[in-house]
Amino acid sequence: MGQLVDLPALTHIVARERARGRRIALANGVFDLFHVGHVRYLAAARREADILIVAVNDDDSVRALKGVGRPLMTAADRAEIVAGFRGVDYVVIFRGTTVTELLETLHPDVHCKGTDYTADTVPERDVVRRYGGRTAIVGDPKDHATRDLIARVRALSE
């Protein structure tokens, strides 16, 4: 099971793991209502490195990104669920709509993004290039969306 940590602790963990010669991957997302796309994304991100860190958006950033009524679960709950996935080593909750600060602080070897992006559309791509990291587009096609699940549940309850 993965461990929920804050950024100062994660900074030390990354330094220790890197000193051991381990490669670090960072994946991120809202993870508000889990579906098979999330599972496949996390599994694919895990294959990119020895250590997988998953950054979960805080509640304020989810509201900014997804709108009224979101998130469905608190950041703490979402982070705990992510930590329970096989292959996830560490989970951190972050502020803001991008993981730029985490990338600039941690310099993971690989920044993993879902297939709703291309290497050229990842918002943090220039940050990753600047420090010499690699961006990997991972997971299955974006055929799954939390908003679609929410709509289906709402339709069933009407």
DSSP file (Angstrom, degrees, kcal/mol; ACC not computed):
  #  RESIDUE AA STRUCTURE BP1 BP2  ACC     N-H-->O    O-->H-N    N-H-->O    O-->H-N    TCO  KAPPA ALPHA  PHI   PSI    X-CA   Y-CA   Z-CA
    1    1 A M              0   0    0      0, 0.0    83,-0.2     0, 0.0    82,-0.1   0.000 360.0 360.0 360.0 138.4    0.0    0.0    0.0
    2    2 A G        -     0   0    0     81,-3.4     2,-0.5    83,-0.3    88,-0.3  -0.197 360.0-121.0 -70.6 165.7    1.3    3.5   -0.9
    3    3 A Q  E     -a   90   0A   0     86,-2.3    88,-2.5    81,-0.0     2,-0.5  -0.927  11.5-134.4-114.6 131.2    2.0    6.1    1.7
    4    4 A L  E     +a   91   0A   0     -2,-0.5     2,-0.3    86,-0.2    88,-0.2  -0.741  39.3 166.4 -82.8 123.6    0.4    9.5    1.9
    5    5 A V        -     0   0    0     86,-2.9    88,-0.4    -2,-0.5     2,-0.2  -0.893  33.4-118.8-135.0 162.2    3.1   12.1    2.5
    6    6 A D     >  -     0   0    0     -2,-0.3     4,-2.5    86,-0.1     5,-0.2  -0.509  40.4 -98.2 -94.4 172.2    3.5   15.9    2.3
    7    7 A L  H  > S+     0   0    0      1,-0.2     4,-2.4     2,-0.2     5,-0.2   0.892 119.7  52.9 -63.0 -43.0    5.9   17.7    0.0
    8    8 A P  H  > S+     0   0    0      0, 0.0     4,-1.4     0, 0.0    -1,-0.2   0.934 114.0  43.5 -58.7 -43.3    8.8   18.2    2.5
    9    9 A A  H  > S+     0   0    0      1,-0.2     4,-2.3     2,-0.2    -2,-0.2   0.906 112.5  53.2 -66.1 -40.0    8.8   14.5    3.4
   10   10 A L  H  X S+     0   0    0     -4,-2.5     4,-2.9     1,-0.2     5,-0.2   0.864 102.4  58.6 -64.3 -35.9    8.5   13.5   -0.3
   11   11 A T  H  X S+     0   0    0     -4,-2.4     4,-1.9     1,-0.2    -1,-0.2   0.916 109.5  43.9 -58.7 -43.8   11.5   15.7   -1.1
   12   12 A H  H  X S+     0   0    0     -4,-1.4     4,-2.4     2,-0.2    -2,-0.2   0.891 112.7  52.2 -68.5 -40.3   13.6   13.6    1.3
   13   13 A I  H  X S+     0   0    0     -4,-2.3     4,-2.8     2,-0.2     5,-0.2   0.927 109.3  49.1 -62.2 -45.3   12.1   10.3    0.0
   14   14 A V  H  X S+     0   0    0     -4,-2.9     4,-2.7     1,-0.2     5,-0.2   0.914 110.8  50.4 -62.4 -42.8   12.9   11.2   -3.6
   15   15 A A  H  X S+     0   0    0     -4,-1.9     4,-2.1    -5,-0.2    -1,-0.2   0.921 112.8  47.1 -60.6 -43.7   16.5   12.1   -2.7
   16   16 A R  H  X S+     0   0    0     -4,-2.4     4,-1.1     2,-0.2    -2,-0.2   0.928 114.4  45.6 -64.5 -45.6   16.9    8.8   -0.8
   17   17 A E  H  <>S+     0   0    0     -4,-2.8     5,-2.3     1,-0.2     3,-0.3   0.891 112.2  51.1 -66.6 -39.2   15.4    6.7   -3.6
   18   18 A R  H ><5S+     0   0    0     -4,-2.7     3,-1.8     1,-0.2    -1,-0.2   0.887 105.9  55.6 -65.0 -38.1   17.4    8.5   -6.3
   19   19 A A  H 3<5S+     0   0    0     -4,-2.1    -1,-0.2     1,-0.3    -2,-0.2   0.787 103.6  55.9 -64.0 -26.5   20.6    7.9   -4.3
   20   20 A R  T 3<5S-     0   0    0     -4,-1.1    -1,-0.3    -3,-0.3    -2,-0.2   0.425 124.4-107.3 -83.0  -0.1   19.7    4.2   -4.4
   21   21 A G  T < 5 +     0   0    0     -3,-1.8     2,-0.3     1,-0.3    -3,-0.2   0.626  69.8 147.4  85.3  14.0   19.6    4.4   -8.2
   22   22 A R      < -     0   0    0     -5,-2.3     2,-0.3    28,-0.1    -1,-0.3  -0.622  45.3-128.9 -87.8 143.2   15.9    4.2   -8.5
   23   23 A R        -     0   0    0     -2,-0.3    28,-2.1    85,-0.1    27,-1.0  -0.706  22.3-143.6 -89.4 141.2   14.0    6.0  -11.3
   24   24 A I  E     -b   51   0A   0     -2,-0.3    86,-2.0    26,-0.2    85,-0.9  -0.883  13.5-169.8-112.0 132.9   11.0    8.2  -10.2
   25   25 A A  E     -bc  52 110A   0     26,-2.7    28,-2.8    -2,-0.4     2,-0.5  -0.949   5.9-158.5-118.0 144.1    7.7    8.7  -12.0
   26   26 A L  E     +bc  53 111A   0     84,-2.5    86,-3.0    -2,-0.4     2,-0.3  -0.988  12.6 175.6-122.4 124.5    5.1   11.2  -11.2
   27   27 A A  E     -bc  54 112A   0     26,-2.6    28,-2.9    -2,-0.5     2,-0.3  -0.865   9.6-171.6-117.6 157.7    1.5   10.8  -12.2
   28   28 A N  E     +b   55   0A   0     84,-0.6     2,-0.3    -2,-0.3    28,-0.2  -0.985  15.6 129.1-149.5 160.4   -1.3   13.2  -11.3
   29   29 A G  E     -b   56   0A   0     26,-2.0    28,-1.8    -2,-0.3    -2,-0.0  -0.971  57.2 -96.4 172.8 177.8   -5.1   13.6  -11.4
   30   30 A V        -     0   0    0     -2,-0.3    -1,-0.1    26,-0.2    32,-0.1   0.898  38.3-170.4 -82.3 -46.9   -8.3   14.4   -9.6
   31   31 A F        +     0   0    0      2,-0.1     3,-0.2    -3,-0.1    51,-0.1   0.925  25.7 152.9  54.7  51.5   -9.4   10.7   -9.1
   32   32 A D        +     0   0    0      1,-0.3     2,-0.3    40,-0.0    -1,-0.1   0.838  69.9  11.5 -84.8 -35.1  -12.8   11.8   -7.9
   33   33 A L  S    S-     0   0    0     39,-0.1    -1,-0.3    38,-0.0    -2,-0.1  -0.885  90.3-127.0-144.7 108.7  -14.9    8.7   -8.9
   34   34 A F        +     0   0    0     -2,-0.3     2,-0.3    -3,-0.2     0, 0.0  -0.254  35.4 163.6 -69.8 141.0  -12.7    5.8   -9.9
   35   35 A H    >>  -     0   0    0    109,-0.1     4,-1.4     1,-0.0     3,-1.1  -0.875  54.7 -86.7-142.6 175.3  -13.2    3.9  -13.1
   36   36 A V  H 3> S+     0   0    0     -2,-0.3     4,-2.5     1,-0.3     5,-0.2   0.795 121.4  63.5 -60.3 -30.8  -11.2    1.5  -15.2
   37   37 A G  H 3> S+     0   0    0      1,-0.2     4,-2.2     2,-0.2   103,-0.3   0.884 102.4  50.0 -61.0 -37.9   -9.4    4.3  -17.0
   38   38 A H  H <> S+     0   0    0     -3,-1.1     4,-2.7     2,-0.2     5,-0.2   0.926 110.0  50.3 -64.9 -44.0   -7.9    5.4  -13.7
   39   39 A V  H  X S+     0   0    0     -4,-1.4     4,-2.3     1,-0.2    -2,-0.2   0.927 113.3  45.4 -60.0 -45.9   -6.7    1.8  -13.0
   40   40 A R  H  X S+     0   0    0     -4,-2.5     4,-2.3     2,-0.2    -1,-0.2   0.873 111.9  52.6 -67.9 -36.7   -5.1    1.5  -16.4
   41   41 A Y  H  X S+     0   0    0     -4,-2.2     4,-2.4    -5,-0.2    -2,-0.2   0.941 112.0  44.7 -62.5 -48.6   -3.5    4.9  -16.1
   42   42 A L  H  X S+     0   0    0     -4,-2.7     4,-2.1     2,-0.2    -2,-0.2   0.900 113.2  50.6 -65.8 -40.2   -1.9    4.1  -12.8
   43   43 A A  H  X S+     0   0    0     -4,-2.3     4,-1.2    -5,-0.2    -1,-0.2   0.914 112.9  46.1 -63.1 -42.6   -0.8    0.7  -13.9
   44   44 A A  H  < S+     0   0    0     -4,-2.3     4,-0.4     1,-0.2    -2,-0.2   0.887 110.9  52.4 -68.1 -38.8    0.8    2.1  -17.1
   45   45 A A  H >< S+     0   0    0     -4,-2.4     3,-1.6     1,-0.2     4,-0.3   0.896 104.5  57.6 -62.8 -39.4    2.5    4.9  -15.1
   46   46 A R  H >< S+     0   0    0     -4,-2.1     3,-1.2     1,-0.3    -1,-0.2   0.853  98.8  59.5 -59.3 -36.1    4.0    2.3  -12.7
   47   47 A R  T 3< S+     0   0    0     -4,-1.2    -1,-0.3     1,-0.2    -2,-0.2   0.619  93.0  69.6 -69.8 -11.4    5.7    0.6  -15.6
   48   48 A E  T <  S-     0   0    0     -3,-1.6     2,-0.3    -4,-0.4    -1,-0.2   0.650 110.8  -0.2 -82.6 -15.7    7.6    3.8  -16.4
   49   49 A A  S <  S-     0   0    0     -3,-1.2   -25,-0.2    -4,-0.3     3,-0.1  -0.934  70.4-101.3-160.4 177.8    9.9    3.8  -13.3
   50   50 A D  S    S+     0   0    0    -27,-1.0     2,-0.4    -2,-0.3   -26,-0.2   0.812 107.3  39.0 -79.5 -32.9   10.9    2.0  -10.1
   51   51 A I  E    S-b   24   0A   0    -28,-2.1   -26,-2.7    -3,-0.0     2,-0.6  -0.974  71.2-156.7-123.6 130.7    9.0    4.4   -7.8
   52   52 A L  E     -b   25   0A   0     -2,-0.4    37,-2.0    35,-0.3    38,-1.9  -0.942   7.6-173.5-113.1 121.3    5.5    5.8   -8.6
   53   53 A I  E     -bd  26  90A   0    -28,-2.8   -26,-2.6    -2,-0.6     2,-0.5  -0.925   8.2-159.8-105.8 134.0    4.4    9.0   -6.9
   54   54 A V  E     -bd  27  91A   0     36,-2.7    38,-2.1    -2,-0.4     2,-0.5  -0.974   2.6-155.3-118.6 124.8    0.8   10.1   -7.5
   55   55 A A  E     -bd  28  92A   0    -28,-2.9   -26,-2.0    -2,-0.5     2,-0.5  -0.859   9.1-158.2 -99.4 127.3   -0.2   13.7   -7.0
   56   56 A V  E     -bd  29  93A   0     36,-2.8    38,-2.5    -2,-0.5   -26,-0.2  -0.904  21.6-115.1-109.8 130.0   -3.9   14.3   -6.2
   57   57 A N  E     - d   0  94A   0    -28,-1.8    38,-0.2    -2,-0.5    40,-0.1  -0.331  31.3-120.3 -60.5 138.5   -5.5   17.7   -6.8
   58   58 A D     >  -     0   0    0     36,-2.3     4,-1.8    38,-0.2     5,-0.2  -0.259  32.1 -98.6 -71.9 171.0   -6.7   19.4   -3.6
   59   59 A D  H  > S+     0   0    0      1,-0.2     4,-2.2     2,-0.2     5,-0.2   0.873 120.3  53.7 -63.5 -39.9  -10.4   20.3   -3.3
   60   60 A D  H  > S+     0   0    0      1,-0.2     4,-2.1     2,-0.2    -1,-0.2   0.909 109.4  48.0 -62.9 -41.5  -10.1   23.9   -4.4
   61   61 A S  H  > S+     0   0    0      2,-0.2     4,-2.3     1,-0.2    -1,-0.2   0.857 109.0  54.2 -69.8 -32.2   -8.3   23.0   -7.6
   62   62 A V  H  X>S+     0   0    0     -4,-1.8     4,-3.6     2,-0.2     5,-0.6   0.930 108.2  49.5 -64.8 -43.6  -10.9   20.4   -8.4
   63   63 A R  H  X5S+     0   0    0     -4,-2.2     4,-1.7     1,-0.2    -2,-0.2   0.911 112.4  48.4 -59.9 -41.2  -13.6   23.0   -8.0
   64   64 A A  H  <5S+     0   0    0     -4,-2.1    -1,-0.2     1,-0.2    -2,-0.2   0.881 120.7  36.4 -65.7 -38.1  -11.7   25.3  -10.4
   65   65 A L  H  <5S+     0   0    0     -4,-2.3    -2,-0.2    -5,-0.1    -1,-0.2   0.870 130.9  25.6 -82.1 -39.3  -11.1   22.6  -12.9
   66   66 A K  H  <5S-     0   0    0     -4,-3.6    -3,-0.2     1,-0.2    -2,-0.2   0.636  98.3-137.2-108.6 -18.2  -14.4   20.6  -12.8
   67   67 A G    ><< +     0   0    0     -4,-1.7     3,-1.5    -5,-0.6    -1,-0.2  -0.414  50.1   0.2  97.7-171.2  -17.0   23.2  -11.5
   68   68 A V  T 3  S+     0   0    0      1,-0.2    -4,-0.0    -2,-0.1     0, 0.0  -0.229 122.8  25.2 -59.3 139.4  -19.8   23.2   -9.1
   69   69 A G  T 3  S+     0   0    0      1,-0.3    -1,-0.2     2,-0.1    -6,-0.1   0.399  96.3 147.0  88.0  -3.0  -20.5   20.0   -7.2
   70   70 A R    <   +     0   0    0     -3,-1.5    -1,-0.3    -7,-0.1     2,-0.1  -0.919  37.4  44.3-119.3 146.6  -17.0   18.7   -7.5
   71   71 A P        -     0   0    0      0, 0.0    -2,-0.1     0, 0.0     3,-0.1   0.529  59.6-164.8 -78.1 162.8  -15.2   17.1   -6.0
   72   72 A L  S    S+     0   0    0     -2,-0.1     2,-0.3     1,-0.1    -2,-0.1   0.807  79.6  31.8 -78.5 -32.3  -17.5   14.3   -4.8
   73   73 A M  S    S-     0   0    0    -41,-0.1    -1,-0.1     1,-0.1   -40,-0.0  -0.875  95.1 -99.3-123.0 155.3  -15.0   13.2   -2.2
   74   74 A T     >  -     0   0    0     -2,-0.3     4,-2.6     1,-0.1     5,-0.2  -0.277  33.7-111.4 -68.9 160.3  -12.4   15.1   -0.2
   75   75 A A  H  > S+     0   0    0      1,-0.2     4,-2.9     2,-0.2     5,-0.2   0.891 118.8  55.5 -58.6 -40.4   -8.8   15.2   -1.2
   76   76 A A  H  > S+     0   0    0      2,-0.2     4,-2.0     1,-0.2    -1,-0.2   0.913 110.1  44.8 -61.3 -42.7   -7.9   13.2    1.8
   77   77 A D  H  > S+     0   0    0      2,-0.2     4,-2.1     1,-0.2    -2,-0.2   0.928 114.2  48.6 -66.5 -44.6  -10.3   10.4    0.8
   78   78 A R  H  X S+     0   0    0     -4,-2.6     4,-2.4     1,-0.2    -2,-0.2   0.904 111.8  50.1 -62.1 -41.1   -9.3   10.4   -2.8
   79   79 A A  H  X S+     0   0    0     -4,-2.9     4,-2.5    -5,-0.2    -1,-0.2   0.892 109.0  51.6 -65.1 -40.0   -5.6   10.3   -1.8
   80   80 A E  H  X S+     0   0    0     -4,-2.0     4,-0.9    -5,-0.2    -1,-0.2   0.897 110.1  49.1 -64.9 -39.4   -6.2    7.3    0.6
   81   81 A I  H >< S+     0   0    0     -4,-2.1     3,-0.8     2,-0.2     4,-0.4   0.937 111.1  49.3 -64.6 -45.7   -8.0    5.4   -2.2
   82   82 A V  H >< S+     0   0    0     -4,-2.4     3,-1.8     1,-0.3    -2,-0.2   0.909 106.4  57.1 -59.0 -42.1   -5.1    6.1   -4.6
   83   83 A A  H 3< S+     0   0    0     -4,-2.5   -81,-3.4     1,-0.3    -1,-0.3   0.768  99.0  62.3 -61.5 -24.4   -2.6    4.9   -2.0
   84   84 A G  T << S+     0   0    0     -4,-0.9    -1,-0.3    -3,-0.8     2,-0.3   0.572  81.2 103.6 -78.5  -8.5   -4.5    1.6   -1.9
   85   85 A F  S X  S-     0   0    0     -3,-1.8     3,-1.8    -4,-0.4   -83,-0.3  -0.554  82.1-107.7 -78.4 137.2   -3.7    0.8   -5.5
   86   86 A R  T 3  S+     0   0    0     -2,-0.3     3,-0.1     1,-0.2    -1,-0.1  -0.368 104.2  26.1 -59.0 135.7   -1.1   -1.8   -6.2
   87   87 A G  T 3  S+     0   0    0      1,-0.3     2,-0.6    -4,-0.1   -35,-0.3   0.226  88.0 117.9  94.8 -14.4    2.1   -0.1   -7.6
   88   88 A V    <   +     0   0    0     -3,-1.8    -1,-0.3    -6,-0.2   -35,-0.1  -0.778  34.7 176.6 -87.7 122.4    1.5    3.3   -6.0
   89   89 A D        +     0   0    0    -37,-2.0   -86,-2.3    -2,-0.6     2,-0.3   0.880  63.0  11.0 -91.7 -44.9    4.4    4.1   -3.7
   90   90 A Y  E     -ad   3  53A   0    -38,-1.9   -36,-2.7   -88,-0.3     2,-0.4  -0.987  57.9-161.1-140.2 146.3    3.6    7.6   -2.5
   91   91 A V  E     -ad   4  54A   0    -88,-2.5   -86,-2.9    -2,-0.3     2,-0.4  -0.992   9.8-178.8-128.7 135.9    0.7   10.0   -2.7
   92   92 A V  E     - d   0  55A   0    -38,-2.1   -36,-2.8    -2,-0.4     2,-0.4  -0.992  22.2-135.1-132.5 141.1    0.8   13.7   -2.2
   93   93 A I  E     - d   0  56A   0    -88,-0.4     2,-0.3    -2,-0.4   -36,-0.2  -0.813  29.8-167.0 -93.6 135.3   -2.0   16.2   -2.3
   94   94 A F  E     - d   0  57A   0    -38,-2.5   -36,-2.3    -2,-0.4     2,-0.2  -0.894  16.3-131.1-127.3 155.4   -1.2   19.4   -4.3
   95   95 A R        +     0   0    0     -2,-0.3     6,-0.2   -38,-0.2     3,-0.2  -0.648  65.9  39.3 -95.0 155.8   -2.6   22.8   -4.8
   96   96 A G  S    S-     0   0    0     -2,-0.2   -38,-0.2     1,-0.1   -35,-0.1  -0.095  90.0 -84.1  94.2 167.4   -3.1   24.5   -8.2
   97   97 A T  S    S+     0   0    0    -40,-0.1     2,-0.3   -33,-0.0    -1,-0.1   0.533 108.8  42.4 -91.4  -7.2   -4.3   23.2  -11.5
   98   98 A T  S    S-     0   0    0     -3,-0.2     3,-0.3    25,-0.1     4,-0.1  -0.905  76.1-127.3-131.4 164.2   -0.9   21.9  -12.6
   99   99 A V     >  +     0   0    0     -2,-0.3     4,-2.6     1,-0.2     5,-0.2   0.049  68.1 123.6 -96.6  25.3    1.9   20.0  -10.9
  100  100 A T  H  > S+     0   0    0      1,-0.2     4,-2.8     2,-0.2     5,-0.2   0.905  71.8  50.9 -53.2 -47.8    4.5   22.5  -12.0
  101  101 A E  H  > S+     0   0    0     -3,-0.3     4,-1.7     1,-0.2    -1,-0.2   0.906 111.4  48.1 -60.5 -42.0    5.6   23.1   -8.4
  102  102 A L  H  > S+     0   0    0      2,-0.2     4,-3.3     1,-0.2     5,-0.4   0.924 112.2  48.9 -64.3 -43.7    6.0   19.4   -7.7
  103  103 A L  H  X S+     0   0    0     -4,-2.6     4,-2.1     1,-0.2    -2,-0.2   0.919 111.9  48.5 -61.4 -43.8    8.0   18.9  -10.9
  104  104 A E  H  < S+     0   0    0     -4,-2.8    -1,-0.2    -5,-0.2    -2,-0.2   0.811 119.0  40.1 -67.7 -29.0   10.3   21.8  -10.2
  105  105 A T  H  < S+     0   0    0     -4,-1.7    -2,-0.2    -5,-0.2    -1,-0.2   0.898 127.1  28.7 -84.1 -44.8   10.9   20.5   -6.7
  106  106 A L  H  < S-     0   0    0     -4,-3.3    -3,-0.2    -5,-0.2    -2,-0.2   0.748  79.3-153.6 -93.6 -26.8   11.2   16.8   -7.2
  107  107 A H     <  -     0   0    0     -4,-2.1   -83,-0.1    -5,-0.4    -4,-0.1   0.937  19.6-159.5  48.0  56.3   12.5   16.5  -10.8
  108  108 A P        -     0   0    0      0, 0.0    26,-0.2     0, 0.0   -83,-0.2  -0.305  21.7-126.1 -61.8 150.5   11.0   13.1  -11.4
  109  109 A D  S    S+     0   0    0    -85,-0.9    25,-2.0     1,-0.2     2,-0.4   0.863  95.3  27.9 -64.1 -35.6   12.6   11.1  -14.2
  110  110 A V  E     -ce  25 134A   0    -86,-2.0   -84,-2.5    23,-0.2     2,-0.6  -0.993  63.6-158.8-133.5 132.2    9.2   10.7  -15.9
  111  111 A H  E     -ce  26 135A   0     23,-2.9    25,-2.5    -2,-0.4     2,-0.4  -0.955  21.7-153.4-106.9 116.4    6.1   12.8  -15.8
  112  112 A C  E     +ce  27 136A   0    -86,-3.0   -84,-0.6    -2,-0.6     2,-0.3  -0.768  17.1 175.1 -97.5 131.3    3.1   10.6  -16.7
  113  113 A K  E     - e   0 137A   0     23,-2.6    25,-3.0    -2,-0.4   -84,-0.1  -0.928  30.6-103.8-129.8 156.4    0.0   12.0  -18.3
  114  114 A G    >   -     0   0    0     -2,-0.3     3,-1.7    23,-0.2    25,-0.2  -0.162  38.1 -97.3 -76.4 172.0   -3.1   10.4  -19.6
  115  115 A T  T 3  S+     0   0    0     25,-0.5    27,-0.2    23,-0.5    -1,-0.1   0.434 111.8  81.6 -75.3   1.5   -4.1    9.8  -23.3
  116  116 A D  T 3  S+     0   0    0     25,-0.1    -1,-0.3     2,-0.0     2,-0.3   0.506  95.6  58.0 -78.7  -2.5   -6.3   12.9  -23.3
  117  117 A Y  S <  S-     0   0    0     -3,-1.7     2,-0.3     5,-0.0    -4,-0.0  -0.771  71.2-150.4-115.4 164.2   -2.9   14.7  -23.8
  118  118 A T    >>  -     0   0    0     -2,-0.3     3,-1.2    18,-0.0     4,-1.1  -0.823  41.7 -98.3-119.6 168.7   -0.1   14.5  -26.4
  119  119 A A  T 34 S+     0   0    0     -2,-0.3     3,-0.2     1,-0.3     6,-0.0   0.819 126.3  49.2 -56.4 -29.5    3.5   15.2  -25.6
  120  120 A D  T 34 S+     0   0    0      1,-0.2    -1,-0.3     5,-0.0     5,-0.0   0.641 110.0  48.9 -86.3 -14.7    2.9   18.7  -27.1
  121  121 A T  T <4 S+     0   0    0     -3,-1.2    -2,-0.2     4,-0.0    -1,-0.2   0.487  74.3 116.6-105.2  -2.8   -0.2   19.5  -25.1
  122  122 A V    ><  -     0   0    0     -4,-1.1     3,-1.9    -3,-0.2     4,-0.3  -0.523  63.6-140.8 -64.8 122.3    0.9   18.6  -21.6
  123  123 A P  T 3  S+     0   0    0      0, 0.0     3,-0.4     0, 0.0     4,-0.2   0.811  98.6  45.2 -57.8 -31.7    0.8   21.9  -19.7
  124  124 A E  T 3> S+     0   0    0      1,-0.2     4,-2.0     2,-0.1     3,-0.5   0.285  77.8 112.1 -95.6  11.0    4.0   21.2  -17.8
  125  125 A R  H <> S+     0   0    0     -3,-1.9     4,-2.4     1,-0.2    -1,-0.2   0.849  75.6  51.5 -56.7 -39.5    6.1   19.9  -20.7
  126  126 A D  H  > S+     0   0    0     -3,-0.4     4,-2.3    -4,-0.3    -1,-0.2   0.875 108.4  51.9 -67.8 -35.9    8.5   22.8  -20.8
  127  127 A V  H  > S+     0   0    0     -3,-0.5     4,-1.6     2,-0.2    -2,-0.2   0.938 111.2  47.2 -62.5 -47.0    9.3   22.4  -17.1
  128  128 A V  H  X>S+     0   0    0     -4,-2.0     5,-2.5     1,-0.2     4,-0.6   0.912 113.1  48.5 -63.0 -43.7   10.0   18.7  -17.6
  129  129 A R  H ><5S+     0   0    0     -4,-2.4     3,-0.9    -5,-0.2    -1,-0.2   0.898 105.9  59.2 -61.9 -40.8   12.2   19.4  -20.6
  130  130 A R  H 3<5S+     0   0    0     -4,-2.3    -1,-0.2     1,-0.3    -2,-0.2   0.881 110.8  39.1 -59.5 -40.9   14.1   22.1  -18.7
  131  131 A Y  H 3<5S-     0   0    0     -4,-1.6    -1,-0.3    -5,-0.1    -2,-0.2   0.477 120.4-105.3 -92.0   0.8   15.3   19.8  -16.0
  132  132 A G  T <<5S+     0   0    0     -3,-0.9    -3,-0.2    -4,-0.6    -2,-0.1   0.649  72.7 136.7  91.7  15.7   16.0   16.9  -18.4
  133  133 A G      < -     0   0    0     -5,-2.5     2,-0.4    -6,-0.2   -23,-0.2  -0.182  48.0-119.9 -84.1-176.8   13.0   14.7  -17.6
  134  134 A R  E     -e  110   0A   0    -25,-2.0   -23,-2.9   -26,-0.2     2,-0.5  -0.967   9.9-141.1-127.6 141.0   10.8   12.8  -19.9
  135  135 A T  E     -e  111   0A   0     -2,-0.4     2,-0.5   -25,-0.2   -23,-0.2  -0.896  18.8-166.4-101.2 131.2    7.0   13.1  -20.4
  136  136 A A  E     -e  112   0A   0    -25,-2.5   -23,-2.6    -2,-0.5     2,-0.7  -0.974  14.8-146.6-120.0 129.3    5.2    9.8  -21.0
  137  137 A I  E     +e  113   0A   0     -2,-0.5     2,-0.3   -25,-0.2   -23,-0.2  -0.856  36.8 172.1 -91.8 118.2    1.6    9.5  -22.3
  138  138 A V        +     0   0    0    -25,-3.0   -23,-0.5    -2,-0.7     2,-0.1  -0.839  20.3  44.9-132.0 161.8    0.2    6.4  -20.6
  139  139 A G  S    S-     0   0    0     -2,-0.3   -98,-0.1   -99,-0.2     3,-0.1  -0.437  83.1 -51.5 102.9-176.0   -3.0    4.5  -20.1
  140  140 A D  S    S-     0   0    0   -103,-0.3   -25,-0.5     1,-0.2    -2,-0.1  -0.392  75.8 -65.4 -91.1 172.9   -5.8    3.5  -22.4
  141  141 A P        -     0   0    0      0, 0.0     2,-2.9     0, 0.0     3,-0.2  -0.233  59.2-100.6 -56.0 148.9   -7.8    5.7  -24.8
  142  142 A K  S    S+     0   0    0      1,-0.2    -3,-0.0   -27,-0.2   -28,-0.0  -0.374  79.0 129.7 -75.3  67.7   -9.8    8.4  -23.0
  143  143 A D        +     0   0    0     -2,-2.9     2,-0.4     2,-0.0    -1,-0.2   0.332  58.3  68.6-100.0   4.2  -13.1    6.5  -23.3
  144  144 A H        +     0   0    0     -3,-0.2     2,-0.3  -109,-0.1     3,-0.1  -0.973  57.2 172.2-127.5 137.3  -13.9    6.8  -19.6
  145  145 A A     >  -     0   0    0     -2,-0.4     4,-1.7     1,-0.1     3,-0.4  -0.991  35.5-138.2-147.4 138.4  -14.8   10.0  -17.7
  146  146 A T  H  > S+     0   0    0     -2,-0.3     4,-2.7     1,-0.2     5,-0.2   0.895 106.7  58.8 -58.6 -41.4  -16.1   10.7  -14.2
  147  147 A R  H  > S+     0   0    0      1,-0.2     4,-2.1     2,-0.2    -1,-0.2   0.855 104.3  51.5 -60.2 -33.9  -18.5   13.2  -15.6
  148  148 A D  H  > S+     0   0    0     -3,-0.4     4,-2.1     2,-0.2    -1,-0.2   0.896 109.9  48.7 -68.9 -39.7  -20.1   10.5  -17.7
  149  149 A L  H  X S+     0   0    0     -4,-1.7     4,-2.5     2,-0.2    -2,-0.2   0.916 110.7  50.9 -64.5 -42.3  -20.5    8.2  -14.7
  150  150 A I  H  X S+     0   0    0     -4,-2.7     4,-2.7     1,-0.2    -2,-0.2   0.923 110.0  50.2 -59.9 -44.7  -22.0   11.1  -12.7
  151  151 A A  H  X S+     0   0    0     -4,-2.1     4,-2.3    -5,-0.2    -1,-0.2   0.899 110.2  50.0 -62.3 -40.8  -24.5   11.7  -15.5
  152  152 A R  H  X S+     0   0    0     -4,-2.1     4,-1.9     2,-0.2    -1,-0.2   0.913 111.4  48.1 -64.6 -42.4  -25.5    8.0  -15.7
  153  153 A V  H  X S+     0   0    0     -4,-2.5     4,-1.5     2,-0.2    -2,-0.2   0.920 111.9  49.7 -64.2 -43.7  -26.0    7.9  -11.9
  154  154 A R  H  X S+     0   0    0     -4,-2.7     4,-0.6     1,-0.2    -2,-0.2   0.910 109.3  51.8 -60.1 -42.3  -28.1   11.0  -12.0
  155  155 A A  H >< S+     0   0    0     -4,-2.3     3,-0.7     1,-0.2    -1,-0.2   0.875 108.6  51.3 -63.4 -36.9  -30.2    9.7  -14.9
  156  156 A L  H 3< S+     0   0    0     -4,-1.9    -1,-0.2     1,-0.2    -2,-0.2   0.809 108.1  52.2 -68.9 -29.5  -30.9    6.5  -12.9
  157  157 A S  H 3<        0   0    0     -4,-1.5    -1,-0.2     1,-0.2    -2,-0.2   0.532 360.0 360.0 -87.6  -4.7  -32.0    8.4   -9.8
  158  158 A E    <<        0   0    0     -3,-0.7    -1,-0.2    -4,-0.6    -2,-0.1   0.458 360.0 360.0 -84.0 360.0  -34.6   10.5  -11.7
